[in-house]
Amino acid sequence: MAKSAVAKAAVKSANNIVKVLRKMCPKAHQVSLFHLAIAIHNNYKYFCTSEKPILRKKKSLLKKFKIEIITDPFVDNSGNTFNYYL
């Protein structure tokens, strides 16, 4: 089944954002960067993550993409990565 033109455009946009994010946060996991790109593409105001490379760049990300990066202070320290949008 072929993707719609809208879906193709959304994926292309997210991939372009990922390229920029990779330069800003080169040590972040690829999947986290893609989740962040989707949040940026969809104009979410907040992105909650445990990814330290992304958290370290939160001021730059706010300035460039108008998205606030936050983390959950009650998350366990198991080493598992989480991401969600608000």
N, C-alpha and C positions, 0 to 999 in steps of 0.2 A: 504494500500500500504506500503510495507516494505521500510525502509530507506536503502540507499546504504551504503556500507562499508565505503566509504569516508565520508559520512555525519555522520555516527555513530562515526567515529574516531575524526571528528572535534568537535562534541558535547562533547565527552569524554575529549578531550584536553581542551576545554573551561571550562568544569566543574572542572577539576584539577586546572586550573589557578584561578577560582573563589575561591576555597578552600584557596589558598595562599592569595588572595586579602582580603578575609574575616578576616584573621588573621591580615593583615596589616591595614585594614580600617574597624573595626568591626561595626562602627556606620553608614556606608554608606548604601544606599538602595540596596537591592538585585539586582534589575533590572539594576542599574547603574554599579554594579560590573560585571554583566554578559555582558553588553555592552563593558565595558573596557576589559574584557577577550577576547571577540571577536576581538577587535582592536589589542590586543597583539598577539593573535593567527594568525592574518592575517598580522602581521608585519607592522602595521601602525606606522608612526613616531610621530603623534600627536593625543591627545584625548582631546576634549574640553568639559568641564563639569561645572556645577554650584554646584556640591556636595562638600560641605566644608570638610568632612572627607577625600575625595580623594585629594582635593587641598592641604590639610595639609601634605600629604604624597608624594607630587610630586617629591621631590628629591630622596626618597627611590625607588619610582616606576621607575624613569629614570635610576637609577643605576642597579636595578634588571632586568627590562624588556626592557630597551632602548626605552621607550616611554615618550615623553614630555607631561605633563599635563598642559593644558592652560584653561583660561576662557575668556568669551566675556565681555569686560569692558562696553559694552553698553546694557547689559541685564537689564531688569527691576527687581525690587525687590519684585515681586509678591509672591515669595516663591515657584514658580514652578521650578522643576528640569529639566534640559535639558542635553543631551549628544549628541555629534556627533564626527565622526572620520575625520581625514585629512591625 
